Every structure is written in C-alpha cells, then in structure tokens.
Amino acid sequence: MNYMEFGWLKWTGLMLAMLRGLGGAIGEGSPQFTAMFVFGDSLIDPGNNNYLRSLAKANYLPYGVDFYQGPSGRFCNGRTVIDYLGDLLGIPALPAYANPFATEKSTFRGVNYASAAGGILEETGQNLGERFSLSQQVQNLEGTLSQLKSLMEDDEEELSSYLAKALVIMALGSNDYINNYLQPSFYTTSSVYTPKDYADLLIKRYTRQILAVHSLGLRKFLVGGIGPLGCIPNQLATDVPPSGKCVSFTNDIVGMFNDRLISLVDELNSKYNGSVFAYGNIYGGVTDILNNAKAYGFSVVDKACCGIGRNRGQITCLPLSVPCTNRSQYVFWDAFHPTQAVHQILAKGAYSGTTSACYPLNLQQMAQL
C-alpha cells in the first residue's frame, strides 16, 4: 500500500476528514483509542490466511453465514470479538494486513495481523502450511508503522502521540498447544518439555515479542489468555474425557500458561511506568458460559454447530456443509472456534467487565488513562 501519495495531507486534516467519512460507521462518539493493532490466530483472523498457501482457511460457506460480508475468512459464523470491540471502542472494522485491497483510510485506525495456525513459536502450525507466526506479525507491524511515519511527514512527535494512545490486542498460544504440543506425531515438544517447562518457554518467547511491540512506541496492551481448550469439540471427540466432561489434562496445561501470563502482566505493569497491560480472562469467560449456559441463552455446549464426527469435532466445517439452524444457542461454531454469540459476550467482558474478566482494568478504563 502506497501511503506516500497522501504525504501532502496534514495529519490533523486527514484525521478530521476520516471522522467525517466514517461517522456513520463509528457512531456519534469519538474513537476511544487512536487505533487498534491486533495480533493473534484463527480466533481473530479476519482473512489474512486467504492470501497465504495454507490449509487453515475459512473463506467459504458456511463460514460467515451470519456475517454481512459472507465468508470473509473469519473462523466463525459471524463476527469475532475484535469486530465487537471495534463497535464498543468506536473503531471501524480493521483490515486484514495481507489484504491487497485495504485502503489507506481503513488502515489509519489500525490493522489486524492475526493468522490462523499461527503461534508464539515459529514452528507452530507448520503442518497446515503458511501462516504468520507472532514474530512475523510483529515484523508486519513495523512495516505498517514505517508507512504511517511517511504519511505523517516524518513527524516523530505526532507518531509518538498516536502510538501512545493506540490499543494493542494480542491473543495467541492456543495453536502452540492444539497444533504443536498436543500433536506428537508432528512435533517433538511434548517429549522435550514438561508442561511446566513448555509454559515457561512460551511465556519467555511471548515476552520478547510483547516488548518488541512496546519498543516501537505502543503503550496500551490487552493480552488475552487461552480458553479452556479441553472443552472444545475437537478435544471432546477423543476417547479421553468421560461423557459430559472436558479433557482435564488439556485444561490443566493451558492453565499453567495462563497463570504465568497473569504474572507477566503484573511484572510489566510494575516495570514500565507510563504503560498499561491488561489480561483478558478468556478461560474464565468461556468456562462461565459453559457452566451457566442457560443463563446466557445457550442450549448446546458440547457439540459444534458445523462439523463431522463425534461432537461434530472430528472433521471441521467443510465447504457448503449445512450448519445447525439455531446457531445462537450453540457455544461452539466448529471443532475449534466459538460462535459469534460467545465472541460478543467476551467483548463486553473485556470492554466493561470486572477484574475477573479483564485484569487489572478493562478497556473502557484503559482508554481514559
């Protein structure tokens, strides 16, 4: 994308023009952050893998059956937590980094770098083909910021202010278990590392990339934990769990990672004055939904809405397959991913929930700092 052609525009003038043009999309209020930069995996991939040589794609029906753009590449029946957070924060839908048709105006409010099968470790997901690992996603951010700097006519002060008021969302780690540690036929990690050592390895690598983003001038971070992977249809389709139970081993090892991530958030908040880090408790949020399904409006918690085999979790949603009709009553859309109804609940928790949902503060509070 060529930002240089816009170099003659002053930053303030372009911002005002954008707000006028996007007023209908973002509502009456001003955006609560200058931009939102997203790093993650298939849970929040908006379609980056559409442009990669990957087996992990969702650019076909029935994916997107409830999404206004149809099958965009989102691994969901509709919108993801990022889409819902955009609404709550007054930020328009973020473009996928790899989308060659993304406009300069659309990237001004941020970019989504998330990539299905991507993980914290470089090798994670390699059995599914190309994907953007976390380190590659951070490199992609560097390219974006270089373009923004040119757009701002190399005004370092303007760029610094813009980045300090932007929001970074990072949510990775699921694939480092589902498409790495828990697949011994493809990866050796489970024979090399104990669950505790593996969690330590992931956090060490994660910290390195979080600080790399921080070093670029970004100061507000929401880091999402891993959900209860032992409860997804893919895991329930194995012979391991008894009927009606989740795979406790999977949830236990994921819990080790989440505990360390919470500690990391505390450490970063104490070490980096002027910056703020929050932990998004996805594990707790999804677990609460599963345990109190009826209160949330769900009636099916152990089967996917779309898929084949036991719990519809042995083979994921194939092209043109027929999904369930009562999608709003399902927690899980396919073998690995939740429905948009769950995404919306998680977004509300991150935005305005208590510390049990977003620790030590939520995004609404973070935006006021």
Secondary structure, DSSP 8 states (H G I E B T S, - for coil): ---GGGTTS-HHHHHHHHHHHHHHHH-SS--SSS-EEEEESTTT--SGGGGSSBS----STTTTTTSTTSS-S-SSSS--HHHHHHHHHT-----BTT-TT--HHHHTTEEE---TT--SSTTTTGGGB----HHHHHHHHHHHHHHHHHHTTT-HHHHHHHHHT-EEEEE--HHHIIIIIT-TTT--HHHHS-HHHHHHHHHHHHHHHHHHHHHTT--EEEEE----GGGSHHHHTSSSS-TT---HHHHHHHHHHHHHHHHHHHHHHHHSTT-EEEEE-HHHHHHHHHHTHHHHT--EEEEESS-BSGGG-SB---TT----S-GGGEEESSSS-B-HHHHHHHHHHHHH--TTTEES--HHHHHT-
